[in-house]
Amino acid sequence: MKEERSLDPPEGGWGWVVVMAAFTGFLISAGTWYSFGVLYVAFLDASGGSNTAAAWIYGIFSILFALSSTFGVALSRRFDHRKTVMAAGILASTGIFASAFTTKLHHLYITYGSMTGETST
């Protein structure tokens, strides 16, 4: 005799929400990672700094993005995955938002380079 299967999802229907949230997170993460070529020209025009000074923004961003994953794993194990990802999202959003109001390149080292780069969890 055949068993009757329930059509209810085992997780209560939240699976698609998690998939869309992960997609959005990866989209924003890849967008900040690969769009710096466009932002580089805007940073140079707005600040009037040198090429080397503007390149340091991406240098700080990329090195912190690569190195912070080990800290993200440790934080996820210590606290919770959701809390860690939400804190990283808030930090990245704050960094990108604050970058919109900066007028000097060294401010972008902190806002875009450090705050946004540290959020690879």
matplotlib code that plots the C-alpha trace (Angstrom):
import matplotlib.pyplot as plt

x = [0.0, 1.3, 2.0, 0.3, 2.7, 2.1, 2.5, 3.5, 7.1, 9.2, 10.6, 7.2, 7.5, 10.5, 12.9, 12.2, 12.6, 16.1, 16.9, 15.9, 17.8, 20.9, 20.6, 20.2, 23.2, 25.4, 24.2, 25.1, 28.4, 29.4, 28.2, 30.5, 33.4, 33.2, 31.9, 35.0, 36.3, 33.3, 33.6, 37.4, 36.8, 34.1, 36.4, 39.2, 36.9, 35.2, 38.4, 41.0, 43.5, 46.2, 45.7, 47.6, 45.6, 42.3, 43.6, 44.3, 40.5, 40.1, 43.3, 41.9, 38.5, 39.8, 42.4, 39.8, 37.2, 39.5, 40.9, 37.6, 36.1, 38.0, 36.6, 33.1, 33.3, 34.5, 31.6, 29.1, 30.2, 30.2, 26.9, 24.6, 24.7, 21.7, 23.0, 26.4, 25.1, 22.7, 25.4, 27.7, 24.8, 24.2, 28.0, 28.2, 25.1, 26.4, 29.8, 28.2, 25.8, 28.5, 30.7, 28.1, 28.7, 32.5, 34.6, 38.1, 39.8, 41.1, 37.5, 36.8, 39.6, 37.4, 33.9, 34.2, 37.5, 37.2, 33.5, 32.3, 35.4, 35.0, 31.7, 32.5, 30.8]
y = [0.0, 3.5, 6.1, 9.4, 12.3, 15.7, 18.6, 20.9, 22.0, 20.6, 24.0, 25.7, 27.5, 29.7, 28.1, 30.5, 33.5, 32.1, 31.6, 35.1, 36.6, 34.7, 35.8, 39.4, 39.2, 37.6, 40.1, 43.1, 41.5, 40.8, 44.3, 46.0, 43.7, 44.1, 47.6, 49.4, 50.1, 52.5, 53.9, 54.5, 57.1, 58.8, 58.8, 60.4, 63.1, 63.9, 64.1, 65.3, 62.8, 60.8, 57.4, 55.7, 57.2, 56.1, 52.6, 52.2, 52.2, 49.0, 47.6, 47.9, 46.7, 43.5, 42.5, 42.9, 41.1, 38.2, 38.1, 38.7, 35.4, 33.6, 36.0, 35.6, 31.9, 32.3, 34.8, 32.5, 29.7, 31.9, 33.6, 32.6, 32.6, 34.9, 37.4, 37.5, 38.0, 40.6, 42.5, 42.3, 43.6, 46.5, 47.3, 47.1, 49.2, 51.8, 51.9, 52.3, 54.9, 56.9, 56.7, 58.7, 61.7, 61.7, 64.4, 63.2, 60.0, 59.1, 59.0, 56.4, 54.3, 53.9, 53.9, 52.0, 50.2, 49.1, 49.0, 47.5, 45.3, 43.6, 42.1, 38.9, 36.7]
z = [0.0, -0.9, 1.7, 1.3, 1.1, 2.5, 0.2, 3.0, 2.9, 5.7, 6.7, 6.8, 3.5, 4.5, 2.1, -0.7, 1.6, 2.6, -1.1, -2.1, 0.9, 0.0, -3.7, -2.6, -0.3, -3.0, -5.6, -3.3, -2.3, -5.9, -6.9, -4.4, -5.3, -9.1, -9.4, -8.1, -11.6, -12.1, -8.6, -9.0, -11.7, -9.6, -6.5, -8.6, -10.0, -6.7, -4.6, -7.0, -5.4, -7.0, -8.7, -6.0, -3.2, -4.8, -5.4, -1.7, -1.2, -3.2, -1.7, 1.8, 0.8, -0.9, 1.8, 4.6, 2.5, 2.1, 5.7, 7.5, 6.5, 9.3, 11.9, 10.4, 10.9, 14.5, 15.2, 13.6, 15.8, 18.9, 18.4, 15.6, 11.8, 11.6, 14.1, 12.4, 8.9, 10.1, 11.9, 8.8, 6.6, 8.9, 8.9, 5.1, 4.6, 7.1, 5.3, 1.8, 3.1, 4.9, 1.7, -0.1, 2.2, 2.3, 0.6, 1.1, 0.1, 3.5, 4.7, 2.1, 3.5, 6.6, 5.2, 1.9, 2.5, 6.1, 7.0, 3.7, 3.3, 6.7, 5.8, 4.0, 6.5]

ax = plt.figure().add_subplot(projection="3d")
ax.plot(x, y, z, "-o")
ax.set_aspect("equal")
plt.show()
